[in-house]
Amino acid sequence: MILANALVTLDRTMWGIAMKHVKTGMLLAATVALTLAWTFLPHPFFGIVVACAAIGALSVVLGINALRQLSGADPPLRSARS
């Protein structure tokens, strides 16, 4: 029983470490993509593309938040770290 609990805790810890690196990789990929787009696209077109992407991302975030509030579902509880 103790071994099973230790394995579950280790699994959660490894998942947290993996997600931390995924988020860093996504941020790095976005930075590289923006730099390449700024270099190769005409600057006014780049501005239009970035503005449209920002408006789209904001719309998705607000839509998800609104749907979550309408459904009445609470977000999952975060477990306390020890």
VMD Tcl script that builds the backbone (N, CA, C; Angstrom):
set m [mol new atoms 246]
animate dup $m
set s [atomselect $m all]
$s set {name element resname resid chain x y z} {
  {N N MET 1 A 0.816 -1.189 0.000}
  {CA C MET 1 A 0.000 0.000 0.000}
  {C C MET 1 A 0.860 1.252 0.000}
  {N N ILE 2 A 1.918 1.251 0.788}
  {CA C ILE 2 A 2.798 2.412 0.856}
  {C C ILE 2 A 3.506 2.607 -0.479}
  {N N LEU 3 A 3.926 1.521 -1.104}
  {CA C LEU 3 A 4.591 1.609 -2.402}
  {C C LEU 3 A 3.658 2.204 -3.452}
  {N N ALA 4 A 2.389 1.817 -3.422}
  {CA C ALA 4 A 1.427 2.353 -4.387}
  {C C ALA 4 A 1.262 3.850 -4.198}
  {N N ASN 5 A 1.204 4.313 -2.953}
  {CA C ASN 5 A 1.095 5.751 -2.691}
  {C C ASN 5 A 2.334 6.490 -3.168}
  {N N ALA 6 A 3.497 5.878 -2.948}
  {CA C ALA 6 A 4.734 6.502 -3.401}
  {C C ALA 6 A 4.763 6.616 -4.926}
  {N N LEU 7 A 4.265 5.590 -5.617}
  {CA C LEU 7 A 4.248 5.630 -7.076}
  {C C LEU 7 A 3.289 6.699 -7.589}
  {N N VAL 8 A 2.145 6.845 -6.948}
  {CA C VAL 8 A 1.193 7.874 -7.358}
  {C C VAL 8 A 1.799 9.250 -7.153}
  {N N THR 9 A 2.459 9.478 -6.020}
  {CA C THR 9 A 3.089 10.765 -5.746}
  {C C THR 9 A 4.186 11.042 -6.765}
  {N N LEU 10 A 4.985 10.032 -7.074}
  {CA C LEU 10 A 6.049 10.195 -8.058}
  {C C LEU 10 A 5.465 10.509 -9.431}
  {N N ASP 11 A 4.356 9.857 -9.774}
  {CA C ASP 11 A 3.716 10.107 -11.060}
  {C C ASP 11 A 3.260 11.563 -11.159}
  {N N ARG 12 A 2.653 12.081 -10.108}
  {CA C ARG 12 A 2.216 13.478 -10.106}
  {C C ARG 12 A 3.401 14.428 -10.195}
  {N N THR 13 A 4.475 14.091 -9.505}
  {CA C THR 13 A 5.670 14.934 -9.541}
  {C C THR 13 A 6.267 14.948 -10.947}
  {N N MET 14 A 6.366 13.798 -11.563}
  {CA C MET 14 A 6.933 13.735 -12.910}
  {C C MET 14 A 6.050 14.480 -13.903}
  {N N TRP 15 A 4.712 14.408 -13.727}
  {CA C TRP 15 A 3.794 15.122 -14.612}
  {C C TRP 15 A 4.022 16.620 -14.479}
  {N N GLY 16 A 4.220 17.112 -13.256}
  {CA C GLY 16 A 4.473 18.535 -13.040}
  {C C GLY 16 A 5.769 18.976 -13.694}
  {N N ILE 17 A 6.787 18.170 -13.595}
  {CA C ILE 17 A 8.068 18.508 -14.217}
  {C C ILE 17 A 7.919 18.532 -15.734}
  {N N ALA 18 A 7.216 17.555 -16.278}
  {CA C ALA 18 A 7.038 17.500 -17.723}
  {C C ALA 18 A 6.239 18.705 -18.217}
  {N N MET 19 A 5.186 19.087 -17.503}
  {CA C MET 19 A 4.373 20.228 -17.932}
  {C C MET 19 A 5.154 21.526 -17.833}
  {N N LYS 20 A 6.045 21.638 -16.851}
  {CA C LYS 20 A 6.852 22.845 -16.720}
  {C C LYS 20 A 7.726 23.025 -17.961}
  {N N HIS 21 A 8.313 21.949 -18.429}
  {CA C HIS 21 A 9.178 22.036 -19.596}
  {C C HIS 21 A 8.381 22.249 -20.883}
  {N N VAL 22 A 7.169 21.711 -20.958}
  {CA C VAL 22 A 6.329 21.922 -22.134}
  {C C VAL 22 A 5.967 23.396 -22.248}
  {N N LYS 23 A 5.621 24.027 -21.137}
  {CA C LYS 23 A 5.266 25.444 -21.152}
  {C C LYS 23 A 6.457 26.295 -21.573}
  {N N THR 24 A 7.633 25.957 -21.096}
  {CA C THR 24 A 8.837 26.698 -21.491}
  {C C THR 24 A 9.111 26.518 -22.980}
  {N N GLY 25 A 8.932 25.314 -23.476}
  {CA C GLY 25 A 9.145 25.045 -24.898}
  {C C GLY 25 A 8.146 25.782 -25.773}
  {N N MET 26 A 6.893 25.857 -25.322}
  {CA C MET 26 A 5.883 26.582 -26.094}
  {C C MET 26 A 6.208 28.072 -26.138}
  {N N LEU 27 A 6.681 28.626 -25.023}
  {CA C LEU 27 A 7.058 30.040 -24.990}
  {C C LEU 27 A 8.246 30.301 -25.912}
  {N N LEU 28 A 9.212 29.405 -25.909}
  {CA C LEU 28 A 10.373 29.547 -26.786}
  {C C LEU 28 A 9.962 29.435 -28.254}
  {N N ALA 29 A 9.081 28.501 -28.579}
  {CA C ALA 29 A 8.619 28.338 -29.958}
  {C C ALA 29 A 7.848 29.570 -30.422}
  {N N ALA 30 A 7.026 30.138 -29.551}
  {CA C ALA 30 A 6.283 31.351 -29.912}
  {C C ALA 30 A 7.235 32.517 -30.151}
  {N N THR 31 A 8.265 32.624 -29.342}
  {CA C THR 31 A 9.249 33.698 -29.517}
  {C C THR 31 A 9.993 33.546 -30.839}
  {N N VAL 32 A 10.394 32.338 -31.161}
  {CA C VAL 32 A 11.093 32.091 -32.436}
  {C C VAL 32 A 10.161 32.375 -33.616}
  {N N ALA 33 A 8.903 31.951 -33.511}
  {CA C ALA 33 A 7.945 32.190 -34.598}
  {C C ALA 33 A 7.713 33.687 -34.805}
  {N N LEU 34 A 7.572 34.433 -33.737}
  {CA C LEU 34 A 7.385 35.884 -33.863}
  {C C LEU 34 A 8.615 36.557 -34.464}
  {N N THR 35 A 9.791 36.109 -34.052}
  {CA C THR 35 A 11.020 36.693 -34.598}
  {C C THR 35 A 11.152 36.411 -36.089}
  {N N LEU 36 A 10.868 35.175 -36.496}
  {CA C LEU 36 A 10.945 34.834 -37.913}
  {C C LEU 36 A 9.883 35.573 -38.726}
  {N N ALA 37 A 8.684 35.706 -38.163}
  {CA C ALA 37 A 7.623 36.425 -38.870}
  {C C ALA 37 A 7.997 37.889 -39.031}
  {N N TRP 38 A 8.570 38.498 -38.001}
  {CA C TRP 38 A 8.980 39.899 -38.090}
  {C C TRP 38 A 10.072 40.062 -39.149}
  {N N THR 39 A 10.947 39.069 -39.261}
  {CA C THR 39 A 12.050 39.150 -40.213}
  {C C THR 39 A 11.579 38.987 -41.654}
  {N N PHE 40 A 10.682 38.039 -41.910}
  {CA C PHE 40 A 10.343 37.687 -43.281}
  {C C PHE 40 A 9.060 38.315 -43.811}
  {N N LEU 41 A 8.182 38.804 -42.968}
  {CA C LEU 41 A 6.939 39.422 -43.431}
  {C C LEU 41 A 7.087 40.942 -43.462}
  {N N PRO 42 A 6.365 41.595 -44.356}
  {CA C PRO 42 A 6.325 43.057 -44.289}
  {C C PRO 42 A 5.731 43.477 -42.943}
  {N N HIS 43 A 6.290 44.533 -42.346}
  {CA C HIS 43 A 5.907 44.909 -40.994}
  {C C HIS 43 A 4.427 45.263 -40.835}
  {N N PRO 44 A 3.794 45.977 -41.776}
  {CA C PRO 44 A 2.348 46.223 -41.594}
  {C C PRO 44 A 1.525 44.928 -41.610}
  {N N PHE 45 A 1.892 43.992 -42.483}
  {CA C PHE 45 A 1.193 42.706 -42.530}
  {C C PHE 45 A 1.411 41.921 -41.236}
  {N N PHE 46 A 2.612 41.982 -40.703}
  {CA C PHE 46 A 2.924 41.334 -39.436}
  {C C PHE 46 A 2.040 41.896 -38.327}
  {N N GLY 47 A 1.887 43.207 -38.296}
  {CA C GLY 47 A 1.045 43.837 -37.284}
  {C C GLY 47 A -0.404 43.387 -37.386}
  {N N ILE 48 A -0.898 43.279 -38.611}
  {CA C ILE 48 A -2.280 42.828 -38.816}
  {C C ILE 48 A -2.441 41.378 -38.359}
  {N N VAL 49 A -1.499 40.529 -38.708}
  {CA C VAL 49 A -1.564 39.113 -38.323}
  {C C VAL 49 A -1.503 38.958 -36.804}
  {N N VAL 50 A -0.601 39.692 -36.150}
  {CA C VAL 50 A -0.474 39.592 -34.698}
  {C C VAL 50 A -1.725 40.128 -34.007}
  {N N ALA 51 A -2.277 41.229 -34.514}
  {CA C ALA 51 A -3.500 41.782 -33.922}
  {C C ALA 51 A -4.666 40.798 -34.050}
  {N N CYS 52 A -4.800 40.179 -35.211}
  {CA C CYS 52 A -5.878 39.193 -35.408}
  {C C CYS 52 A -5.676 37.979 -34.506}
  {N N ALA 53 A -4.439 37.533 -34.365}
  {CA C ALA 53 A -4.159 36.387 -33.490}
  {C C ALA 53 A -4.452 36.736 -32.034}
  {N N ALA 54 A -4.110 37.942 -31.615}
  {CA C ALA 54 A -4.373 38.359 -30.234}
  {C C ALA 54 A -5.877 38.451 -29.972}
  {N N ILE 55 A -6.623 39.006 -30.926}
  {CA C ILE 55 A -8.078 39.100 -30.775}
  {C C ILE 55 A -8.691 37.703 -30.738}
  {N N GLY 56 A -8.216 36.804 -31.585}
  {CA C GLY 56 A -8.718 35.430 -31.588}
  {C C GLY 56 A -8.420 34.711 -30.283}
  {N N ALA 57 A -7.193 34.853 -29.779}
  {CA C ALA 57 A -6.826 34.192 -28.519}
  {C C ALA 57 A -7.640 34.746 -27.357}
  {N N LEU 58 A -7.836 36.052 -27.331}
  {CA C LEU 58 A -8.634 36.663 -26.274}
  {C C LEU 58 A -10.085 36.196 -26.348}
  {N N SER 59 A -10.606 36.062 -27.550}
  {CA C SER 59 A -11.979 35.579 -27.714}
  {C C SER 59 A -12.128 34.146 -27.205}
  {N N VAL 60 A -11.152 33.299 -27.493}
  {CA C VAL 60 A -11.204 31.916 -27.027}
  {C C VAL 60 A -11.142 31.859 -25.498}
  {N N VAL 61 A -10.236 32.625 -24.913}
  {CA C VAL 61 A -10.102 32.624 -23.456}
  {C C VAL 61 A -11.382 33.118 -22.793}
  {N N LEU 62 A -11.948 34.209 -23.298}
  {CA C LEU 62 A -13.186 34.739 -22.727}
  {C C LEU 62 A -14.352 33.774 -22.953}
  {N N GLY 63 A -14.390 33.112 -24.101}
  {CA C GLY 63 A -15.454 32.148 -24.374}
  {C C GLY 63 A -15.387 30.953 -23.452}
  {N N ILE 64 A -14.193 30.434 -23.214}
  {CA C ILE 64 A -14.032 29.303 -22.299}
  {C C ILE 64 A -14.446 29.698 -20.889}
  {N N ASN 65 A -14.042 30.901 -20.474}
  {CA C ASN 65 A -14.400 31.375 -19.143}
  {C C ASN 65 A -15.916 31.532 -19.023}
  {N N ALA 66 A -16.544 32.093 -20.039}
  {CA C ALA 66 A -18.000 32.283 -19.996}
  {C C ALA 66 A -18.725 30.938 -19.958}
  {N N LEU 67 A -18.293 29.979 -20.752}
  {CA C LEU 67 A -18.930 28.664 -20.745}
  {C C LEU 67 A -18.747 27.952 -19.407}
  {N N ARG 68 A -17.590 28.123 -18.800}
  {CA C ARG 68 A -17.347 27.510 -17.494}
  {C C ARG 68 A -18.282 28.103 -16.447}
  {N N GLN 69 A -18.477 29.420 -16.502}
  {CA C GLN 69 A -19.370 30.055 -15.540}
  {C C GLN 69 A -20.818 29.654 -15.781}
  {N N LEU 70 A -21.202 29.515 -17.042}
  {CA C LEU 70 A -22.579 29.135 -17.334}
  {C C LEU 70 A -22.880 27.697 -16.934}
  {N N SER 71 A -21.912 26.822 -17.075}
  {CA C SER 71 A -22.152 25.415 -16.753}
  {C C SER 71 A -22.196 25.182 -15.255}
  {N N GLY 72 A -21.653 26.094 -14.479}
  {CA C GLY 72 A -21.673 25.944 -13.027}
  {C C GLY 72 A -20.650 24.962 -12.510}
  {N N ALA 73 A -19.785 24.484 -13.359}
  {CA C ALA 73 A -18.762 23.534 -12.915}
  {C C ALA 73 A -17.613 24.291 -12.266}
  {N N ASP 74 A -17.165 23.775 -11.149}
  {CA C ASP 74 A -16.019 24.374 -10.485}
  {C C ASP 74 A -14.744 23.810 -11.079}
  {N N PRO 75 A -13.675 24.617 -11.095}
  {CA C PRO 75 A -12.405 24.074 -11.587}
  {C C PRO 75 A -11.906 22.995 -10.625}
  {N N PRO 76 A -11.081 22.079 -11.109}
  {CA C PRO 76 A -10.583 21.026 -10.217}
  {C C PRO 76 A -9.748 21.622 -9.100}
  {N N LEU 77 A -9.865 21.047 -7.908}
  {CA C LEU 77 A -9.093 21.524 -6.767}
  {C C LEU 77 A -7.653 21.120 -6.926}
  {N N ARG 78 A -6.777 22.033 -6.551}
  {CA C ARG 78 A -5.352 21.720 -6.595}
  {C C ARG 78 A -4.959 21.083 -5.288}
  {N N SER 79 A -4.195 20.024 -5.351}
  {CA C SER 79 A -3.787 19.341 -4.135}
  {C C SER 79 A -2.662 20.134 -3.469}
  {N N ALA 80 A -2.619 20.069 -2.166}
  {CA C ALA 80 A -1.594 20.775 -1.405}
  {C C ALA 80 A -0.251 20.066 -1.577}
  {N N ARG 81 A 0.770 20.869 -1.741}
  {CA C ARG 81 A 2.114 20.293 -1.863}
  {C C ARG 81 A 2.705 20.118 -0.479}
  {N N SER 82 A 3.422 19.029 -0.319}
  {CA C SER 82 A 4.033 18.817 0.993}
  {C C SER 82 A 5.525 18.668 0.846}
}
mol reanalyze $m
mol bondsrecalc $m
mol representation Tube
mol addrep $m
